Amino acid sequence: MAITYEPYWRESIEGNTTRYSGTDYNQLVVVAQTLNFTFRVLPSRRWNEVTDQMQVRKIFMATMMHGVILEDLERWDFTFAYDQVALKFAMATPVITPSWLSFCYPLSGQVWIGVLACTLTVCFTLVKVNVSMETVAYSGTMNTPLITSRKTWQTRHGVLSTGSVVVESVGTLLGQGLYGRLSTSQSNHILVGTWLFFSVVVGTAYRASLMASLTLPRMPPRPETVEELVKVVDRMTVRSSNGTYTKFYLNSESSAFREIGRMMVEGDDMDELNAALKMKSAHLGARLTLQLMISRNFAKLDGTSSLYIGKEKLLQLSLAWPVPHDAPYTPQVDKCLRIITQGPLLLLLVGITLASVAFVVERLLVSEPHPSHTPGPTRQTLD
């Protein structure tokens, strides 16, 4: 089979020569040399082609990592499980969108409610203080007193209206100075002085928080768990697997997993990662594979990426090679794989492969330097 799925299997064409690499390929070479057989890689572009050819005995072993799932045992068998893999999801990194609500971010909702309540209280109080009741005349033969209202804030600027009092109050909160039009009564001085002190404290705190939020903007929250994931996506994708993962999730006892199964669509890894940038979609895959694909195709020179990998793993799978049922060579292959996993050989194969992949990623990043950035010697490690 020849399906690129790094770091386990990689196919590269150099001129007229096709070269293979990866942990599974290196492991296959060791098994072939130990059991004294030769192998030929058949061209395949999708996992469905591999399994179909194996079921009709056209190929005798699919030597690329595959998670051991009970639903697959009806169609083929597995070799000895030689490794473990964490299945995680990758989706688009949330970005900050321009909005007028950005002016509200420096203060919490409770603070804004408190400021609004204080503003309304002060405005209402000043308006009430601005109006007094007094007897000005008598009416009719019964000498009934008429009660009229008169503005007491009579200054050299004239009588202040209710709107002018509100403008003066709100203006001080926004940093605007007083125009000297308010009443000169002693009680009014105490109230206005208290309001000015409150306005200075709130205004200073808001401006400082606004500068901090503009310098270090608060990133929007992003899903990290399965429960959070199913609430924000409309589509879950996974590499072609004959519907194995879809059946597994649909048969799960977890409601979140069943929802993933209902949204699951199979497709190519690279195509689905690109689709995740344009729609509410997440792609499932092995952690190492997702890390390599994102670092190679979606990483930026400033260390950020347009895609990210969630913290919670959706599944922990044992890795093995699919083989036909009752294959006579399975015990011998199992013995070789058992020896490899019990010794340092598997770690050696993984170390060689990941080191070569890291070198390629570093070379690609250095080949496209930023105009204001001079690349220096760097080292990348993948655990």
C-alpha distance (Angstrom), angle and dihedral (degrees) to the residues before:
residue distance angle dihedral
M1 . . .
A2 3.81 . .
I3 3.80 111.8 .
T4 3.78 116.6 139.9
Y5 3.79 109.8 -129.0
E6 3.77 109.7 152.5
P7 2.95 137.5 -115.4
Y8 3.81 89.0 13.9
W9 3.80 100.9 49.0
R10 3.78 131.1 7.7
E11 3.79 131.8 176.7
S12 3.81 120.6 -162.0
I13 3.80 129.0 175.8
E14 3.79 118.3 -144.5
G15 3.78 109.5 -178.6
N16 3.79 106.9 -54.5
T17 3.80 93.2 -20.0
T18 3.79 125.3 92.9
R19 3.79 114.1 -152.1
Y20 3.78 127.0 -165.7
S21 3.76 129.5 -157.5
G22 3.78 140.6 158.0
T23 3.78 136.9 100.7
D24 3.80 94.9 -75.2
Y25 3.79 92.5 47.9
N26 3.81 92.0 48.8
Q27 3.77 89.0 47.7
L28 3.81 90.9 50.3
V29 3.81 90.4 52.2
V30 3.81 90.4 53.3
V31 3.82 92.5 48.1
A32 3.82 91.9 47.4
Q33 3.79 92.8 50.4
T34 3.80 91.4 46.7
L35 3.81 95.6 48.9
N36 3.82 92.9 36.9
F37 3.79 101.1 -123.0
T38 3.77 135.9 124.5
F39 3.78 126.5 -132.8
R40 3.78 137.4 -157.4
V41 3.78 123.5 -151.3
L42 3.80 113.2 -132.4
P43 3.82 118.0 -149.9
S44 3.79 113.6 -104.5
R45 3.77 131.0 160.1
R46 3.78 102.4 -177.3
W47 3.76 133.2 39.0
N48 3.81 90.8 -123.1
E49 3.80 89.5 64.1
V50 3.80 91.0 53.0
T51 3.78 95.8 51.4
D52 3.81 93.3 43.2
Q53 3.81 91.2 53.7
M54 3.77 91.4 47.2
Q55 3.79 94.1 51.0
V56 3.81 90.4 56.1
R57 3.85 90.0 45.6
K58 3.79 93.5 -114.5
I59 3.79 88.2 127.6
F60 3.79 122.8 30.2
M61 3.79 101.3 -154.1
A62 3.81 136.9 14.2
T63 3.78 100.1 -141.8
M64 3.78 99.2 -165.3
M65 3.75 126.1 96.9
H66 3.77 115.0 -86.5
G67 3.77 128.6 174.1
V68 3.79 114.9 -112.3
I69 3.81 104.5 -119.4
L70 3.80 124.5 168.9
E71 3.80 92.2 -131.7
D72 3.84 89.2 65.3
L73 3.79 96.2 53.9
E74 3.80 90.3 79.4
R75 3.82 91.0 65.2
W76 3.82 104.3 31.8
D77 3.76 144.0 -3.6
F78 3.80 131.5 -117.0
T79 3.77 135.4 -129.4
F80 3.78 124.2 -129.5
A81 3.83 111.0 -50.4
Y82 3.79 103.3 -111.3
D83 3.81 102.3 176.0
Q84 3.81 146.9 10.4
V85 3.79 128.1 -121.4
A86 3.80 133.6 -169.2
L87 3.80 115.0 -136.8
K88 3.81 109.4 -144.2
F89 3.78 137.5 167.2
A90 3.80 130.6 -115.4
M91 3.78 125.2 -161.0
A92 3.79 141.0 158.3
T93 3.78 116.8 -62.8
P94 3.83 110.0 -116.1
V95 3.79 113.5 -112.7
I96 3.78 131.7 -157.9
T97 3.80 111.0 -100.9
P98 3.83 119.6 -154.9
S99 3.80 110.8 -104.1
W100 3.79 138.9 154.5
L101 3.80 86.8 -123.0
S102 3.81 87.1 75.0
F103 3.81 86.9 84.0
C104 3.81 88.6 62.0
Y105 3.83 96.7 51.4
P106 3.85 97.2 82.7
L107 3.83 91.3 68.6
S108 3.79 128.4 43.0
G109 3.77 123.5 -115.6
Q110 3.82 92.7 -105.1
V111 3.80 91.1 54.7
W112 3.80 92.2 50.3
I113 3.80 90.6 50.4
G114 3.81 90.2 50.8
V115 3.81 92.7 49.0
L116 3.80 91.1 49.3
A117 3.81 91.8 49.0
C118 3.82 91.9 49.8
T119 3.81 91.8 47.5
L120 3.80 93.3 51.3
T121 3.81 91.3 46.1
V122 3.81 93.9 51.1
C123 3.81 93.3 44.6
F124 3.80 91.6 49.4
T125 3.81 91.8 47.7
L126 3.81 94.1 48.5
V127 3.79 91.4 48.5
K128 3.80 90.8 51.4
V129 3.79 91.7 47.2
N130 3.80 88.0 50.9
V131 3.81 91.8 62.1
S132 3.82 124.5 61.4
M133 3.77 131.1 178.0
E134 3.82 122.4 -129.7
T135 3.81 138.5 159.5
V136 3.77 112.1 -108.3
A137 3.83 106.8 166.7
Y138 3.77 148.4 -6.2
S139 3.77 125.5 -114.0
G140 3.81 134.3 -151.3
T141 3.76 131.6 -13.1
M142 3.82 91.9 -58.1
N143 3.79 89.9 63.4
T144 3.79 90.3 -128.5
P145 3.83 110.4 -178.9
L146 3.78 117.4 -122.5
I147 3.82 115.3 -140.9
T148 3.77 113.8 -150.7
S149 3.78 133.8 174.6
R150 3.76 122.5 -121.2
K151 3.80 130.6 -175.6
T152 3.79 108.4 -113.5
W153 3.85 95.2 -170.0
Q154 3.73 91.3 85.2
T155 3.82 106.9 157.0
R156 3.76 135.7 158.8
H157 3.82 86.3 -84.7
G158 3.80 90.9 60.5
V159 3.78 132.0 -112.3
L160 3.81 113.7 -24.6
S161 3.77 118.7 -129.9
T162 3.81 124.7 -141.6
G163 3.80 90.9 -105.2
S164 3.80 91.3 53.9
V165 3.81 91.4 53.0
V166 3.83 90.9 51.1
V167 3.82 91.4 47.5
E168 3.81 90.4 52.0
S169 3.83 91.7 49.6
V170 3.81 97.8 46.1
G171 3.80 91.9 40.6
T172 3.80 92.0 60.4
L173 3.80 89.5 53.0
L174 3.81 89.1 55.4
G175 3.80 92.7 50.1
Q176 3.82 97.3 -96.5
G177 3.81 116.9 142.2
L178 3.81 124.4 -120.9
Y179 3.78 118.6 -98.4
G180 3.80 94.4 -146.7
R181 3.78 93.1 -113.2
L182 3.81 98.1 120.1
S183 3.77 125.8 103.4
T184 3.80 119.2 -78.3
S185 3.79 94.7 -141.5
Q186 3.83 117.9 128.0
S187 3.83 94.9 -121.8
N188 3.78 91.0 51.7
H189 3.82 91.1 53.0
I190 3.81 91.5 55.9
L191 3.80 92.9 48.8
V192 3.81 94.6 45.3
G193 3.82 92.1 45.8
T194 3.80 91.3 52.8
W195 3.80 90.5 48.4
L196 3.82 91.7 49.6
F197 3.81 91.1 52.2
F198 3.81 90.5 49.6
S199 3.82 91.0 48.4
V200 3.82 92.6 51.5
V201 3.80 92.7 50.7
V202 3.81 95.3 46.3
G203 3.81 94.2 41.8
T204 3.81 93.7 50.0
A205 3.81 92.3 47.8
Y206 3.80 91.8 48.1
R207 3.81 95.0 49.2
A208 3.80 92.3 48.1
S209 3.81 92.0 48.5
L210 3.81 91.2 46.1
M211 3.80 91.9 53.7
A212 3.80 90.4 48.3
S213 3.82 92.9 49.4
L214 3.81 91.4 49.3
T215 3.81 92.0 48.5
L216 3.81 95.0 44.7
P217 3.82 106.0 20.0
R218 3.77 118.7 -154.8
M219 3.78 109.3 -114.3
P220 3.80 116.9 -134.8
P221 3.81 115.9 -106.0
R222 3.79 117.9 -90.8
P223 3.82 129.4 -157.2
E224 3.80 114.1 -99.1
T225 3.82 103.2 162.7
V226 3.80 134.6 54.3
E227 3.81 92.7 -109.8
E228 3.79 91.8 52.8
L229 3.80 91.5 44.5
V230 3.81 97.5 57.4
K231 3.82 90.6 51.5
V232 3.81 96.4 59.0
V233 3.83 106.5 33.4
D234 3.77 130.3 73.2
R235 3.81 96.8 -168.9
M236 3.82 136.7 38.6
T237 3.80 119.9 -164.6
V238 3.78 134.3 -167.3
R239 3.80 134.8 173.7
S240 3.78 116.9 -84.8
S241 3.81 109.4 -73.7
N242 3.83 107.5 152.4
G243 3.80 90.9 -98.1
T244 3.81 93.1 -62.9
Y245 3.79 96.5 132.2
T246 3.80 92.3 42.1
K247 3.81 91.4 55.9
F248 3.80 91.2 44.8
Y249 3.80 94.1 54.3
L250 3.80 94.5 41.5
N251 3.81 90.1 54.3
S252 3.82 93.2 48.9
E253 3.80 122.4 115.2
S254 3.81 90.3 -135.8
S255 3.80 115.4 94.0
A256 3.81 90.5 -148.6
F257 3.82 91.1 53.7
R258 3.80 91.7 48.2
E259 3.81 89.3 52.1
I260 3.82 88.5 52.3
G261 3.79 89.4 52.0
R262 3.80 91.7 52.7
M263 3.80 91.6 52.0
M264 3.81 96.8 41.5
V265 3.81 121.0 121.7
E266 3.81 126.4 176.8
G267 3.78 122.3 -132.1
D268 3.78 148.2 124.3
D269 3.81 116.1 -47.8
M270 3.80 97.5 -130.2
D271 3.80 94.3 43.2
E272 3.78 92.4 50.2
L273 3.82 93.5 47.8
N274 3.80 88.7 53.9
A275 3.80 89.6 47.5
A276 3.81 89.9 53.3
L277 3.81 88.2 65.6
K278 3.82 92.3 57.9
M279 3.80 103.6 39.7
K280 3.78 142.2 25.2
S281 3.78 94.3 -81.7
A282 3.82 138.9 129.1
H283 3.80 128.2 -159.8
L284 3.81 123.9 -143.4
G285 3.78 122.5 -146.0
A286 3.79 147.4 126.6
R287 3.79 112.8 -55.9
L288 3.80 95.7 -123.8
T289 3.80 92.5 46.8
L290 3.79 92.8 50.6
Q291 3.81 91.4 47.4
L292 3.78 92.5 52.5
M293 3.81 95.3 45.5
I294 3.80 93.1 47.5
S295 3.82 94.5 45.2
R296 3.80 91.5 48.6
N297 3.80 101.5 41.6
F298 3.81 108.1 20.2
A299 3.81 106.4 29.2
K300 3.81 121.2 112.4
L301 3.78 129.2 -148.2
D302 3.81 91.9 -111.5
G303 3.81 90.3 63.0
T304 3.80 96.9 -103.9
S305 3.78 127.9 113.2
S306 3.78 136.8 -155.1
L307 3.82 88.9 -130.9
Y308 3.78 130.7 48.7
I309 3.81 136.7 -169.9
G310 3.80 119.8 -123.3
K311 3.79 120.0 -119.3
E312 3.79 98.5 -130.5
K313 3.79 117.9 74.2
L314 3.77 117.1 -134.1
L315 3.77 95.1 -154.4
Q316 3.80 141.8 2.5
L317 3.81 109.7 -144.1
S318 3.78 135.6 -175.5
L319 3.81 112.6 -129.4
A320 3.79 123.1 -133.2
W321 3.81 140.7 147.6
P322 3.83 117.2 -98.8
V323 3.83 113.6 -123.6
P324 3.82 132.7 174.4
H325 3.78 118.5 -89.5
D326 3.83 115.1 -85.4
A327 3.81 93.4 6.3
P328 3.87 106.6 173.9
Y329 3.82 93.5 -142.7
T330 3.80 96.1 54.9
P331 3.86 96.0 93.7
Q332 3.82 92.2 53.3
V333 3.81 91.9 48.3
D334 3.80 89.9 47.1
K335 3.78 90.5 53.9
C336 3.79 92.5 52.7
L337 3.79 92.7 47.3
R338 3.79 90.5 48.4
I339 3.80 91.0 53.9
I340 3.80 91.0 48.2
T341 3.80 94.0 50.9
Q342 3.81 93.8 45.9
G343 3.80 93.4 52.4
P344 3.79 135.0 49.9
L345 3.82 93.2 -94.5
L346 3.81 95.6 95.0
L347 3.78 91.6 50.3
L348 3.79 88.7 49.6
L349 3.80 91.6 52.1
V350 3.81 91.7 47.7
G351 3.79 92.3 47.1
I352 3.80 94.0 51.1
T353 3.80 93.4 47.4
L354 3.79 97.6 45.7
A355 3.79 91.7 46.0
S356 3.80 91.1 55.3
V357 3.80 92.3 46.8
A358 3.81 91.6 48.6
F359 3.80 89.7 51.5
V360 3.81 91.5 53.1
V361 3.82 92.1 49.0
E362 3.79 91.6 49.2
R363 3.81 91.6 48.6
L364 3.82 91.6 51.4
L365 3.79 92.6 49.9
V366 3.80 93.9 47.6
S367 3.81 91.6 48.5
E368 3.84 90.5 65.6
P369 3.83 105.0 46.5
H370 3.78 121.7 -177.9
P371 3.83 113.1 -111.7
S372 3.79 91.8 -119.7
H373 3.77 95.8 39.4
T374 3.77 127.7 76.8
P375 3.80 108.5 -159.0
G376 3.77 116.2 -132.7
P377 3.75 132.2 -170.8
T378 3.79 110.0 -56.2
R379 3.75 135.7 177.1
Q380 3.78 127.3 -154.5
T381 3.75 125.5 -162.7
L382 3.78 128.0 -169.0
D383 3.75 119.0 -159.8
